[in-house]
Amino acid sequence: METISSWTSFGGKLSVHQHDSELCQCPMQFAVYTPPQVTAGSTEKVPVIWYLSGLTCNWSNVMEKSGLQRIAAKLGVMIIAPDTSPRGDDVPNDDAYDLGQGAGFYLSATQEPWSTHFHMDRYLVEELSALVFKEFAGDADRQGIMGHSMGGHGALTLHLKHPETFRSVSALSPIASPAQVPWGEKAFTTYLGDDRSQWSDYDATELVGKQPSKAHILVDTGDADPFLEEQLRPALFIDACQKAGQSLNYRIQPGYDHSYWFIASVIEDHLEHHAAILKG
Ligand SMILES: N[C@@H](CCC(=O)N[C@@H](CS)C(=O)NCC(=O)O)C(=O)O
């Protein structure tokens, strides 16, 4: 692992790293915010919150625009911000912003040419986790996961599939059911193929119906989000949670859109939601 940048922030450290990923078959970058509670020589480990970003993003969006360092420092939690896909000249791409690089959808592609590199779910859970817990003072027994839009959906699915690993979960403006909206239908057809039976393992609304978790899920979405009706469709997830008995607090926030101005406005509630569970 190579450290590309490191800055002191709110008494802690924001650092950016690169490593060669076996699963994604390319160099991958990620950022870590280490809170000030981790001091040199200390053996104390802190809870970890994974933040999965949305379409077109990399580690930088949340670290530069959400203001989460101040809150993570106050709560004493570590934040890991991975990239949203494999990247590089050797990695397949598409001219559209919602496919290819920057649009990995936190799944393992089965279709050529994507299947060589696009394994973001396994990359996070197997490869990046192992690296992060070897190199940083995060506590592997106290992990939460959250994200925005495509990443909010990714957080929901990874929590539902690994509830013992990601004990707390929340989402900002998540896609509720990719299998039923244009962003997801395009990505799933491309990465997983035409057979829709192969999609259900990657759809949060279908997953929660089959395997609800014991966690309390927090979700915030703005009612002025331009993607609300066509791409996010909160009601699909809310209904599925109700039917499955999944504990959920889904807040529709008046006046907010899909941007980081919204995320910055509610992220404190989200980090506090995770910290209360992970530090409880
Ligand atoms: N308007 C964007 C759509 C993509 C988008 O809104 N991306 C969201 C995540 S789904 C985002 O966070 N963008 C980066 C940012 O606002 O910093 C485009 O056409 O490129």
The ligand as a MOL file (V3000), in Angstrom:
LIG
                    3D

  0  0  0     0  0            999 V3000
M  V30 BEGIN CTAB
M  V30 COUNTS 20 19 0 0 0
M  V30 BEGIN ATOM
M  V30 1 N -25.8180 15.0070 -12.5690 0
M  V30 2 C -24.8750 13.9460 -12.5900 0
M  V30 3 C -25.5500 12.6850 -12.1860 0
M  V30 4 C -24.6720 11.9260 -11.2990 0
M  V30 5 C -24.8790 12.3430 -9.8690 0
M  V30 6 O -25.7630 13.1000 -9.4790 0
M  V30 7 N -24.0100 11.8080 -9.0690 0
M  V30 8 C -24.1820 11.9460 -7.6580 0
M  V30 9 C -24.2430 10.5540 -7.0960 0
M  V30 10 S -25.5470 9.6320 -7.8450 0
M  V30 11 C -23.0100 12.6960 -7.0480 0
M  V30 12 O -22.8100 12.6010 -5.8620 0
M  V30 13 N -22.2420 13.4140 -7.8530 0
M  V30 14 C -20.9940 14.0230 -7.4230 0
M  V30 15 C -21.0580 15.2120 -6.5400 0
M  V30 16 O -22.1180 15.8500 -6.4160 0
M  V30 17 O -20.0090 15.5330 -5.9240 0
M  V30 18 C -24.3210 13.7750 -13.9730 0
M  V30 19 O -25.1140 13.8680 -14.9190 0
M  V30 20 O -23.1220 13.5160 -14.0870 0
M  V30 END ATOM
M  V30 BEGIN BOND
M  V30 1 1 1 2
M  V30 2 1 2 3
M  V30 3 1 2 18
M  V30 4 1 3 4
M  V30 5 1 4 5
M  V30 6 2 5 6
M  V30 7 1 5 7
M  V30 8 1 7 8
M  V30 9 1 8 9
M  V30 10 1 8 11
M  V30 11 1 9 10
M  V30 12 2 11 12
M  V30 13 1 11 13
M  V30 14 1 13 14
M  V30 15 1 14 15
M  V30 16 2 15 16
M  V30 17 1 15 17
M  V30 18 2 18 19
M  V30 19 1 18 20
M  V30 END BOND
M  V30 END CTAB
M  END
